[in-house]
């Protein structure tokens, strides 16, 4: 027996008045199933779930699902991968919100996309395949804007979807303002919240949230604040809420593929037994300025990972610093202290040095030289927009939050990146001056 992926071509939506391909993964036992029915996972940006395309790599979701189910760690599931339409993605993946209209000058069709999934696609899938139709066995997954639309749909319609995995959610639109020579400098950052908060916890909804540590302006602090909101309305960490900070991961299909096993195990399998606890953090924090946040990571014998959102910490010198149960570090005086945390029979520790001041922001200077083929009106981005100085040369000076990490290619618009085998990685742990030379553009459209 082997799994099968079926393509439903040009599926028409009357609500959205468009067509898209739907890819349906049927697990290995499906062909011989008689009275058996399967849970269903609806995945956004479905063109990336099982294969690569010009806009990015593959999550290889079918291979991960096969591996986990073969080991008996996860139930077999049907995966419905719903393709996005490139020029309509921003509209379909955002529910109505004033900040979205302001930031992207796009109409919001998230409500219609939600109805398409529930009123048009789900009945088609349930009618054609051996699905478990109830909310308990129906889940959503998505990344970036696909994570946001999955979140909104699950929280608006928990009667249909009982589980949701929100990966690297695009929660906040951040504009980085150049801090160059003009006398009327703007604030270094302008942030616009792009999502709706729900003051009442949906009954019996299970939620997975994660983010990479090298996603640049998709900042872990935004995602952690979002997770804290969920806790405030009643979600219980480690039970119906799981969070993971994947420290070295960027914002790409390969990064989501690399940790996909974690939400799949949480949604449809057994996470196993914890066998390792790590407590890593910035070693130096300031009495004034940048302070600290602890995110202890637990690794299980299945490979599953999650961060403790609440824990009991001990400090060997509490006169130097204290740590609350949420992992927030409060410095008291200059000095050094060691912090330890315990989870079941596991322990982890880290050390801090408290200095008088550590500024929140770091000065970053970036220059980009582009090839002559670059259109004169091109807008150049290297994680954020770099101002044009003259044809072929872009340069800017910025104040960015300390300890951001970027994993990017230089781009000149949606779908147009530099031809380069690897991404450029840089961080804002200290002031930095960067010079990028783009040799050639690759048209990814």
HELIX and SHEET records of a PDB file:
HELIX    1   1 UNK A   30  UNK A   32  5                                   3    
HELIX    2   2 UNK A   46  UNK A   48  5                                   3    
HELIX    3   3 UNK A   61  UNK A   70  1                                  10    
HELIX    4   4 UNK A   89  UNK A   92  1                                   4    
HELIX    5   5 UNK A   98  UNK A  104  1                                   7    
HELIX    6   6 UNK A  110  UNK A  115  1                                   6    
HELIX    7   7 UNK A  116  UNK A  121  3                                   6    
HELIX    8   8 UNK A  122  UNK A  128  1                                   7    
HELIX    9   9 UNK A  135  UNK A  137  5                                   3    
HELIX   10  10 UNK A  145  UNK A  156  1                                  12    
HELIX   11  11 UNK A  220  UNK A  232  1                                  13    
HELIX   12  12 UNK A  253  UNK A  268  1                                  16    
SHEET    1   A 8 UNK A   4  UNK A  13  0                                        
SHEET    2   A 8 UNK A  18  UNK A  26 -1                                        
SHEET    3   A 8 UNK A  77  UNK A  82 -1                                        
SHEET    4   A 8 UNK A  39  UNK A  43  1                                        
SHEET    5   A 8 UNK A 138  UNK A 143  1                                        
SHEET    6   A 8 UNK A 163  UNK A 167  1                                        
SHEET    7   A 8 UNK A 206  UNK A 212  1                                        
SHEET    8   A 8 UNK A 241  UNK A 246  1                                        
SHEET    1   B 2 UNK A 172  UNK A 176  0                                        
SHEET    2   B 2 UNK A 189  UNK A 193 -1                                        
SHEET    1   C 3 UNK A 274  UNK A 278  0                                        
SHEET    2   C 3 UNK A 297  UNK A 300 -1                                        
SHEET    3   C 3 UNK A 305  UNK A 307 -1                                        
SHEET    1   D 4 UNK A 284  UNK A 289  0                                        
SHEET    2   D 4 UNK A 346  UNK A 358  1                                        
SHEET    3   D 4 UNK A 335  UNK A 343 -1                                        
SHEET    4   D 4 UNK A 312  UNK A 315 -1                                        
SHEET    1   E 3 UNK A 292  UNK A 293  0                                        
SHEET    2   E 3 UNK A 328  UNK A 331 -1                                        
SHEET    3   E 3 UNK A 321  UNK A 323 -1                                        
SHEET    1   F 4 UNK A 388  UNK A 390  0                                        
SHEET    2   F 4 UNK A 393  UNK A 401 -1                                        
SHEET    3   F 4 UNK A 361  UNK A 369 -1                                        
SHEET    4   F 4 UNK A 432  UNK A 437  1                                        
SHEET    1   G 2 UNK A 380  UNK A 381  0                                        
SHEET    2   G 2 UNK A 385  UNK A 386 -1                                        
SHEET    1   H 2 UNK A 405  UNK A 408  0                                        
SHEET    2   H 2 UNK A 424  UNK A 427 -1                                        
SHEET    1   I 2 UNK A 416  UNK A 418  0                                        
SHEET    2   I 2 UNK A 441  UNK A 443 -1                                        
END                                                                             
